[in-house]
Amino acid sequence: MFGLLKYFLYLLLVLLACLAIFIYLNQAPDKSVAELSQRWAQPPSQFINIAGMNIHLRDEGSKSDLEPIVLIHGTSASLHTWDGWVDALKGQRRVIRFDLPGFGLTGPDPDNNYSIEHYADVVAAVLDELKIQKCVLAGNSLGGYVSWATAVRYPQRVSKLVLVDSSGYPFEPESVPLAFTLSQNPLTSVLLKNVLPKSLVARSVKNVYGNPDLVSDELVDRYYELSLRQGNRDALKARFNQTLPGLLVDKINTIDVPTLIIWGAKDKLIPPKYGTQFNHDIANSELVVFDELGHVPHEEDPQSTVLIVKQFLQEHKPDQS
């Protein structure tokens, strides 16, 4: 009996030693905005004080465009996710993108408010600050939810919608990025406050790609480093608790602006059937499915997906008079 107890104590010590080594090797303390900005806020980035936050924003293209395109990223992403689309659009249109509260370089909301209504209010506040009366609003995942919620709450501010693998309906994922799961667990979320293996981030990003081989080291670096922005890890947990799917869904059928719905057929987080649901519930909408792409088709294949956006915008030209 004594020998068995010694064995279990030895095993426990080994496990504790392994855990200590793991924590030591994967320490990831918060980083300041100043430190991260050296790499991730190069021109044309700017910081604008809106809704009590220094919002990280990029405003590119022709300022004479009366209906700019505003791009809203998803959970744990940043404005950089739209680089490919912006490169293709800014020659003809004004394109604005910013880091949502809780993510990127914008960081936490001062009131810890991550309700979908508040996110929509922040979009409206950005439009007010930039003196934009009406815009084309495009968003991916959480950003899609924010986009259509803004169209519901501020219909006069949105001329067209582009929803890219949008959330909003209560959904049943086929697979969830591991980092999302761990951030919602009370024990592991405490551990991840100061520990974050880059391999965990890489695995989570690959989970949302149709072709994981397209996930580069630089892409992983971006997701990893921006998650370390001071306060972002706590904000992620709060966002999952507060930005709940299902809110405002009874208002989706009130959206009457031209709407383009883009979906990746290999999306395991929000399966394609939800794209079909949006297409059914928004009368003036069209659905385009990309067979080989995943949850972030705009990032995985910006060239192919932005062509569909350009065609949509050409068919629904704004009144610039």
C-alpha positions as CSV (number, residue, x, y, z in Angstrom):
1,M,0.0,0.0,0.0
2,F,2.8,2.4,0.9
3,G,4.6,1.5,-2.3
4,L,1.5,2.4,-4.4
5,L,1.1,5.7,-2.6
6,K,4.8,6.5,-3.4
7,Y,4.1,5.7,-7.0
8,F,1.1,8.0,-7.2
9,L,3.0,10.8,-5.5
10,Y,5.9,10.4,-7.9
11,L,3.5,10.4,-10.8
12,L,1.9,13.6,-9.4
13,L,5.3,15.3,-9.1
14,V,6.2,14.4,-12.7
15,L,2.9,15.8,-13.9
16,L,3.4,19.0,-11.9
17,A,6.9,19.3,-13.3
18,C,5.6,18.9,-16.9
19,L,2.9,21.5,-16.3
20,A,5.5,23.9,-14.9
21,I,7.7,23.4,-17.9
22,F,4.7,23.9,-20.2
23,I,3.7,27.1,-18.5
24,Y,7.3,28.4,-18.5
25,L,7.8,27.6,-22.3
26,N,4.5,29.2,-23.3
27,Q,4.4,32.3,-21.2
28,A,2.6,35.1,-23.1
29,P,2.1,38.2,-21.0
30,D,0.0,41.1,-22.3
31,K,1.6,43.5,-24.7
32,S,1.0,47.2,-24.9
33,V,-0.6,49.0,-27.9
34,A,2.6,50.9,-28.4
35,E,4.6,47.7,-28.7
36,L,2.2,46.0,-31.1
37,S,1.6,49.1,-33.2
38,Q,5.2,49.0,-34.4
39,R,4.2,46.0,-36.6
40,W,0.4,46.1,-36.9
41,A,-0.5,49.8,-37.1
42,Q,1.7,51.0,-39.9
43,P,0.2,53.7,-42.2
44,P,-2.6,54.1,-43.1
45,S,-3.6,53.0,-39.6
46,Q,-4.9,55.7,-37.3
47,F,-6.5,55.8,-33.8
48,I,-9.7,57.7,-33.3
49,N,-11.4,58.3,-30.0
50,I,-14.9,56.9,-30.4
51,A,-17.3,55.6,-27.7
52,G,-14.6,56.0,-25.1
53,M,-12.1,53.9,-27.0
54,N,-9.1,54.6,-29.2
55,I,-10.4,52.6,-32.1
56,H,-7.8,51.3,-34.6
57,L,-9.1,52.3,-38.0
58,R,-8.0,52.4,-41.7
59,D,-9.7,54.7,-44.2
60,E,-8.6,54.3,-47.8
61,G,-9.7,55.2,-51.3
62,S,-11.6,58.1,-52.7
63,K,-13.1,60.4,-50.1
64,S,-15.6,61.6,-52.7
65,D,-17.3,58.2,-52.5
66,L,-20.7,59.0,-50.9
67,E,-21.4,55.4,-49.9
68,P,-18.2,54.0,-48.6
69,I,-17.7,50.3,-47.9
70,V,-17.2,49.5,-44.2
71,L,-15.7,46.1,-43.4
72,I,-16.3,44.4,-40.0
73,H,-14.1,41.4,-38.9
74,G,-15.0,38.4,-36.8
75,T,-14.2,37.0,-33.4
76,S,-10.4,37.1,-32.6
77,A,-9.6,38.7,-35.9
78,S,-8.7,42.3,-36.8
79,L,-9.0,44.8,-39.6
80,H,-6.1,43.0,-41.3
81,T,-8.3,40.1,-42.3
82,W,-9.6,42.3,-45.1
83,D,-6.3,43.2,-46.7
84,G,-7.0,41.3,-49.9
85,W,-10.4,42.9,-50.4
86,V,-9.2,46.4,-49.6
87,D,-6.4,46.1,-52.2
88,A,-8.9,45.2,-54.8
89,L,-11.5,47.8,-53.9
90,K,-9.7,51.0,-52.8
91,G,-8.8,52.0,-56.4
92,Q,-12.5,52.6,-57.1
93,R,-14.2,53.0,-53.7
94,R,-13.6,54.4,-50.3
95,V,-13.0,51.5,-47.9
96,I,-13.1,51.7,-44.1
97,R,-12.3,49.0,-41.6
98,F,-11.6,49.0,-37.9
99,D,-10.9,46.7,-35.0
100,L,-14.0,46.0,-33.0
101,P,-14.1,46.5,-29.3
102,G,-12.4,43.6,-27.6
103,F,-10.2,42.8,-30.5
104,G,-7.1,43.9,-32.4
105,L,-5.5,47.1,-31.2
106,T,-8.8,48.7,-30.2
107,G,-8.9,46.5,-27.1
108,P,-11.6,46.2,-24.4
109,D,-14.7,48.2,-24.2
110,P,-14.4,50.5,-21.1
111,D,-17.9,49.4,-19.9
112,N,-17.2,45.7,-20.7
113,N,-20.2,45.8,-23.0
114,Y,-20.2,43.3,-25.8
115,S,-23.9,43.0,-26.5
116,I,-24.8,42.9,-30.2
117,E,-26.8,46.1,-29.7
118,H,-23.7,47.9,-28.4
119,Y,-21.6,46.7,-31.3
120,A,-24.1,48.1,-33.7
121,D,-24.1,51.4,-31.8
122,V,-20.3,51.5,-32.1
123,V,-20.6,51.1,-35.9
124,A,-23.1,54.0,-36.0
125,A,-20.7,56.1,-33.8
126,V,-17.8,55.4,-36.3
127,L,-20.0,56.5,-39.2
128,D,-20.9,59.7,-37.2
129,E,-17.3,60.5,-36.5
130,L,-16.4,60.1,-40.1
131,K,-19.5,62.0,-41.2
132,I,-20.8,59.2,-43.3
133,Q,-24.5,59.2,-43.8
134,K,-24.9,55.8,-45.5
135,C,-22.6,52.9,-46.3
136,V,-22.2,49.5,-47.8
137,L,-21.7,47.3,-44.7
138,A,-19.9,44.0,-45.0
139,G,-19.0,41.6,-42.2
140,N,-17.6,38.1,-41.5
141,S,-18.9,35.8,-38.7
142,L,-19.4,38.1,-35.7
143,G,-18.8,41.0,-38.0
144,G,-21.7,39.7,-40.2
145,Y,-23.9,39.7,-37.1
146,V,-22.8,43.2,-36.2
147,S,-23.5,44.3,-39.8
148,W,-27.0,43.0,-40.1
149,A,-27.8,44.1,-36.6
150,T,-26.7,47.6,-37.6
151,A,-29.0,47.4,-40.7
152,V,-31.9,46.5,-38.3
153,R,-31.2,49.2,-35.7
154,Y,-30.0,51.9,-38.1
155,P,-31.7,51.1,-41.5
156,Q,-31.2,54.6,-42.8
157,R,-27.4,54.2,-42.5
158,V,-27.0,51.0,-44.6
159,S,-27.5,51.0,-48.4
160,K,-26.3,47.4,-49.0
161,L,-25.2,44.4,-47.0
162,V,-22.5,41.7,-47.6
163,L,-22.7,38.9,-45.1
164,V,-19.7,36.5,-45.1
165,D,-20.4,33.3,-43.2
166,S,-22.3,35.4,-40.8
167,S,-23.4,34.5,-37.3
168,G,-26.7,35.6,-35.7
169,Y,-28.9,32.5,-35.8
170,P,-28.6,30.0,-32.9
171,F,-26.3,27.5,-34.6
172,E,-24.9,24.0,-34.2
173,P,-21.2,24.0,-35.1
174,E,-19.6,20.9,-36.6
175,S,-16.2,21.9,-35.2
176,V,-15.1,24.8,-32.9
177,P,-11.6,26.3,-32.8
178,L,-9.9,25.0,-29.7
179,A,-8.9,28.5,-28.5
180,F,-12.6,29.5,-28.5
181,T,-13.5,26.4,-26.4
182,L,-10.8,27.0,-23.9
183,S,-11.6,30.7,-23.5
184,Q,-15.1,29.7,-22.3
185,N,-13.9,27.2,-19.7
186,P,-13.5,28.9,-16.3
187,L,-10.3,26.9,-15.5
188,T,-8.5,27.1,-18.8
189,S,-9.5,30.8,-19.3
190,V,-7.6,31.7,-16.1
191,L,-4.6,29.7,-17.3
192,L,-4.6,31.3,-20.8
193,K,-4.6,34.8,-19.1
194,N,-0.8,34.6,-19.1
195,V,-0.1,31.5,-21.1
196,L,-0.8,31.0,-24.8
197,P,0.9,28.4,-27.0
198,K,1.3,29.7,-30.5
199,S,0.5,26.1,-31.6
200,L,-2.9,26.5,-30.1
201,V,-3.5,29.7,-32.2
202,A,-2.2,27.9,-35.3
203,R,-4.5,25.0,-34.8
204,S,-7.5,27.3,-34.3
205,V,-6.8,29.4,-37.4
206,K,-6.4,26.2,-39.5
207,N,-9.7,25.0,-38.2
208,V,-11.6,27.8,-39.9
209,Y,-9.8,27.4,-43.3
210,G,-11.1,25.1,-46.0
211,N,-7.5,24.3,-46.9
212,P,-5.3,24.5,-43.7
213,D,-2.1,24.5,-45.8
214,L,-2.9,28.1,-46.8
215,V,-2.3,29.2,-43.2
216,S,1.1,30.9,-43.2
217,D,3.4,31.6,-40.3
218,E,2.9,35.3,-40.7
219,L,-0.9,34.8,-40.5
220,V,-0.5,32.9,-37.3
221,D,1.8,35.6,-35.9
222,R,-0.8,38.2,-36.5
223,Y,-3.6,36.3,-34.8
224,Y,-1.3,35.4,-31.9
225,E,0.3,38.8,-31.3
226,L,-3.0,40.7,-31.5
227,S,-4.6,38.3,-29.0
228,L,-1.9,39.5,-26.5
229,R,-3.1,43.1,-26.7
230,Q,-3.7,44.1,-23.1
231,G,-7.2,43.1,-22.0
232,N,-8.2,41.2,-25.2
233,R,-8.2,37.8,-23.5
234,D,-10.6,38.8,-20.8
235,A,-12.7,40.6,-23.4
236,L,-12.9,37.4,-25.5
237,K,-14.5,35.6,-22.6
238,A,-16.9,38.4,-22.0
239,R,-17.8,38.6,-25.7
240,F,-18.8,34.9,-25.7
241,N,-21.0,35.4,-22.6
242,Q,-22.7,38.5,-24.0
243,T,-22.9,38.4,-27.8
244,L,-25.4,35.6,-27.9
245,P,-26.8,34.3,-31.2
246,G,-30.6,34.5,-31.6
247,L,-31.0,38.1,-30.5
248,L,-32.8,40.2,-33.1
249,V,-33.4,37.2,-35.5
250,D,-37.1,38.1,-35.5
251,K,-36.0,41.4,-37.2
252,I,-33.9,39.9,-40.0
253,N,-36.9,39.8,-42.4
254,T,-37.2,43.6,-42.0
255,I,-34.0,44.1,-43.9
256,D,-34.9,45.3,-47.3
257,V,-31.6,46.5,-48.8
258,P,-29.8,44.5,-51.5
259,T,-27.8,41.8,-49.7
260,L,-25.0,39.5,-50.9
261,I,-24.5,36.4,-48.9
262,I,-21.1,34.6,-49.3
263,W,-20.4,31.2,-47.7
264,G,-17.7,28.6,-47.6
265,A,-19.0,25.1,-48.2
266,K,-16.3,23.8,-45.8
267,D,-17.3,26.1,-43.0
268,K,-17.4,23.8,-39.9
269,L,-18.1,26.5,-37.4
270,I,-21.2,28.0,-39.0
271,P,-22.3,25.4,-41.6
272,P,-23.7,26.5,-45.0
273,K,-27.3,25.8,-44.1
274,Y,-27.3,29.1,-42.2
275,G,-26.4,30.9,-45.3
276,T,-29.5,29.4,-46.9
277,Q,-31.5,30.6,-43.9
278,F,-30.3,34.2,-44.4
279,N,-31.1,33.9,-48.1
280,H,-34.6,32.8,-47.2
281,D,-35.2,35.4,-44.6
282,I,-33.8,38.5,-46.4
283,A,-36.1,39.1,-49.4
284,N,-33.7,41.1,-51.5
285,S,-30.7,38.7,-51.2
286,E,-28.5,36.4,-53.2
287,L,-26.3,33.5,-52.0
288,V,-23.0,32.5,-53.4
289,V,-21.3,29.4,-52.0
290,F,-17.5,28.6,-52.6
291,D,-17.1,24.9,-52.5
292,E,-13.4,24.8,-51.4
293,L,-13.4,27.5,-48.8
294,G,-14.1,27.6,-45.0
295,H,-15.3,30.0,-42.4
296,V,-13.2,33.0,-43.6
297,P,-13.5,32.9,-47.4
298,H,-12.6,36.6,-47.8
299,E,-9.2,35.9,-46.1
300,E,-8.6,32.4,-47.5
301,D,-9.2,33.4,-51.1
302,P,-9.7,37.2,-51.4
303,Q,-9.3,37.3,-55.1
304,S,-12.2,35.0,-56.0
305,T,-14.5,36.3,-53.3
306,V,-14.0,40.0,-53.9
307,L,-14.9,39.5,-57.6
308,I,-18.4,38.5,-56.5
309,V,-18.5,41.6,-54.3
310,K,-17.5,43.8,-57.2
311,Q,-20.2,42.3,-59.5
312,F,-22.7,42.8,-56.7
313,L,-21.7,46.5,-56.3
314,Q,-21.8,47.0,-60.0
315,E,-25.3,45.7,-60.2
316,H,-26.4,47.9,-57.3
317,K,-24.6,51.2,-57.9
318,P,-25.0,54.0,-55.3
319,D,-26.7,57.2,-56.2
320,Q,-23.7,59.7,-56.2
321,S,-25.7,62.7,-57.2
